[in-house]
Amino acid sequence: MDRLQGKVAIIFGAGPNIGGTIAHFLAREGARVAVADVSLEAAEETVAFLRSRGLTAHAIQGNATSAADVARIVAETVNSFGRVDIAVNMAGRVHWSHLLDMALDDWNDAVLSFPTAGLLTTQHAARAMIAGGHGGSIIHLLSTAAHFGEASGAAYTASKAALLSFARSAAMDLAQHGIRVNTVTPCAMEHQLWTLMKDEVLDPDWQRPDRMSFYSRDEYLKMLPLQRFPRASDLAWATVFLASDESAVITGIDIPVDAGLRHKYPTWTPGIHSGVNIKDYAERTRVTRFGEPQEWLIPGQREPAHGQDRPRQENEHE
């Protein structure tokens, strides 16, 4: 497990689901990792987990949409570890609203946050890579929202689509420096079953008219050809590949980590033929943190296994 031996990575976003899992997998492959988050507590929690596994990590507080913060995060990483080889960005803010009700302030906040974080993290990480006299890999986490229209998601889809196009252009600008820029696109994540997507799994009132759900989790699951939601570890493995020399000639691409959702024929519903259903799926699912299963055998069960508290789940974006 030394695919990233000698490399230094910055991860912008540190929750125990996506960001923390990516940090874990990069560090496990030999990278020294700086974990940055707007919440110092979240960054320190991730670093504490990594250090408990004998991995090298450093926590930094900062906002990826602030030029001063990003410059400081990159400078502190170079000061701590001597270089930057990998930058992973998943920062941004989400506002959901029907188009006719969208407030301009919410629109500006959402639409500017993701591509602004993309610009700043790419710009400052690339400058550090160039100053160090070596190339590198920059990876942005997207969403299926970057590729599809989503009801009540105009701001989110616009911001993620902007980040997708930005990454493609950045790949062209930085190619001459040996810096690769790629993206990873998940669909709805498995951990969100217990946070953002409770509906018929855990919430008997999910069909109330004031809810913004336009489809159920069962319907979503039935649309996935591989018949499971992507996990944080699936995103982490894709990120490890793009960060490693195994992808040395790959730039400007997007890897869909979505169980085949984006490329299936739209009207084909694979789950109808197989009989998969969300309740059986949920019963087989284990809550994970930092990419590792917790003691909870079934996320919705009443009593934790072995007397452990139920792991705290955080709302992270797709």
Residue pairs with C-beta under 8 A, 6 or more apart in sequence:
1 28
1 29
1 30
2 29
2 30
3 29
3 30
3 240
3 244
3 245
3 246
4 26
4 29
4 30
4 31
4 86
4 240
4 243
4 244
5 29
5 30
5 31
6 30
7 30
7 31
7 32
7 85
7 86
7 243
8 31
8 32
8 33
8 34
8 77
8 81
8 82
8 83
8 84
8 85
8 86
9 23
9 26
9 27
9 31
9 32
9 33
9 34
9 84
9 85
9 86
9 87
9 88
9 243
10 33
10 34
10 36
10 73
10 74
10 77
10 84
10 86
10 87
10 88
10 121
10 125
11 19
11 22
11 23
11 26
11 33
11 34
11 35
11 36
11 88
12 19
12 36
12 37
12 64
12 70
12 73
12 87
12 88
12 89
12 90
12 91
12 117
12 121
13 19
13 36
13 37
13 64
13 88
13 89
13 90
13 91
13 141
13 316
14 20
14 23
14 35
14 36
14 37
14 39
14 42
14 43
14 45
14 46
14 59
15 37
15 42
15 46
15 314
15 316
16 45
16 46
16 49
16 289
16 290
16 311
16 312
16 314
17 189
17 191
17 232
17 288
17 289
17 313
17 314
17 316
18 90
18 141
18 189
18 232
18 235
18 316
18 317
19 35
19 37
19 46
19 88
19 90
19 316
20 35
20 45
20 46
20 49
20 232
20 289
20 290
20 291
21 232
21 233
21 235
21 236
21 288
21 290
21 291
22 88
22 232
22 235
22 236
22 239
23 33
23 35
23 46
23 50
23 57
23 290
24 46
24 49
24 50
24 53
24 55
24 236
24 290
24 291
24 292
25 233
25 236
25 237
25 239
25 240
25 291
26 33
26 86
26 88
26 236
26 239
26 240
26 243
27 33
27 50
27 53
27 55
27 56
27 57
28 53
28 55
29 240
29 244
31 85
31 86
31 243
32 56
32 57
32 58
32 81
33 50
33 55
33 56
33 57
33 58
34 57
34 58
34 59
34 60
34 73
34 76
34 77
34 80
34 81
35 43
35 46
35 47
35 50
35 57
35 58
35 59
35 60
36 43
36 59
36 60
36 61
36 62
36 64
36 73
37 43
37 46
37 59
37 61
37 62
38 61
38 62
38 63
38 64
38 91
39 61
40 59
40 61
42 314
43 59
43 60
43 61
44 59
46 57
46 59
46 290
47 57
47 58
47 59
49 289
49 290
50 56
50 57
51 57
58 76
58 77
58 80
58 81
60 72
60 73
60 76
60 77
62 69
62 70
62 72
62 73
63 69
63 91
64 70
64 89
64 91
64 117
64 120
64 121
65 91
65 92
65 112
65 113
65 116
65 117
65 120
66 120
67 120
70 120
70 121
70 123
70 124
71 124
73 124
74 84
74 124
74 125
74 127
74 128
75 128
77 84
77 128
78 84
78 128
78 132
83 128
83 129
83 132
83 134
84 125
84 128
84 129
84 132
84 136
85 129
85 134
85 136
85 137
85 243
86 136
86 137
86 138
86 139
86 243
87 121
87 122
87 125
87 136
87 137
87 138
87 139
88 138
88 139
88 140
88 141
88 239
88 243
89 117
89 118
89 121
89 122
89 138
89 139
89 140
89 141
90 140
90 141
90 316
90 317
91 113
91 114
91 117
91 121
92 110
92 113
92 114
92 117
92 159
92 163
92 317
93 109
93 110
93 113
93 114
94 110
94 155
94 156
94 317
95 102
95 103
95 106
95 107
95 109
95 110
95 155
95 156
96 152
96 153
96 155
96 156
96 212
97 103
97 106
97 152
97 154
97 155
98 151
98 152
99 152
99 154
102 154
102 155
106 155
107 154
107 155
110 155
110 156
110 158
110 159
111 155
111 158
111 159
111 162
112 159
113 159
114 159
114 160
114 162
114 163
115 159
115 162
115 163
115 166
118 140
118 163
118 166
118 167
118 170
119 166
121 138
122 138
122 140
122 166
122 167
122 170
122 174
122 181
125 136
125 138
126 136
126 138
126 170
126 174
126 177
126 179
129 135
129 136
129 177
129 179
130 177
130 179
134 178
135 177
135 178
135 179
135 180
136 178
136 179
136 180
137 179
137 180
137 181
137 182
137 242
137 243
137 244
137 247
138 170
138 174
138 179
138 180
138 181
138 182
139 181
139 182
139 183
139 184
139 239
139 242
139 243
140 163
140 167
140 181
140 182
140 183
140 184
141 183
141 184
141 186
141 235
142 160
142 163
142 164
142 183
142 184
142 185
142 186
142 254
143 156
143 160
143 185
143 186
143 187
143 317
143 318
144 185
144 186
144 187
144 188
144 258
144 261
144 262
144 318
145 153
145 156
145 157
145 160
145 161
145 318
146 157
146 160
146 161
146 163
146 164
146 183
146 185
146 254
147 161
147 164
147 185
147 262
148 157
148 262
149 157
150 156
150 157
151 214
152 212
152 214
163 183
164 183
164 254
167 181
167 182
167 183
167 252
167 254
168 181
168 252
170 181
171 180
171 181
171 182
171 251
171 252
172 252
174 180
174 181
175 251
180 242
180 247
180 248
180 250
180 251
181 251
181 252
182 242
182 247
182 250
182 251
182 252
182 253
182 254
182 255
183 253
183 254
183 255
184 235
184 238
184 239
184 242
184 254
184 255
184 257
185 254
185 255
185 256
185 257
185 258
185 262
186 230
186 234
186 235
186 257
186 258
186 318
187 224
187 229
187 230
187 258
187 259
187 261
187 262
187 318
188 197
188 220
188 229
188 318
189 229
189 230
189 231
189 232
189 316
189 318
190 228
190 229
190 230
190 231
190 232
190 285
191 231
191 232
191 287
191 288
191 313
191 316
192 229
192 316
192 318
193 201
193 217
193 229
193 282
193 285
193 299
194 201
194 202
194 287
194 299
194 300
194 313
195 313
195 314
195 315
195 316
196 315
197 217
197 220
198 206
199 206
199 207
199 211
199 213
199 216
199 217
200 206
200 216
200 217
200 218
200 278
200 279
201 217
201 278
201 279
201 282
201 300
202 300
206 213
206 216
207 213
216 278
217 278
218 277
218 278
218 279
220 229
221 227
221 228
221 229
221 271
221 276
221 277
221 278
221 281
222 269
222 270
222 271
222 272
222 276
222 277
223 261
223 264
223 269
223 270
223 271
224 258
224 259
224 260
224 261
224 270
224 271
225 259
225 260
225 261
225 264
225 270
226 259
226 260
227 259
227 270
227 271
227 274
227 276
227 281
228 259
228 281
229 259
230 257
230 258
230 259
231 288
231 291
232 288
232 291
233 288
233 291
234 257
235 257
236 291
238 255
238 257
241 247
241 255
242 250
242 255
256 262
256 263
264 270
271 277
282 298
282 299
282 300
283 298
283 300
285 298
285 299
286 293
286 294
286 296
286 297
286 298
286 299
287 293
287 294
287 296
287 299
287 310
287 311
287 313
288 294
289 311
294 308
294 311
295 304
295 305
295 306
295 308
296 304
296 305
296 308
296 310
296 311
297 305
304 310
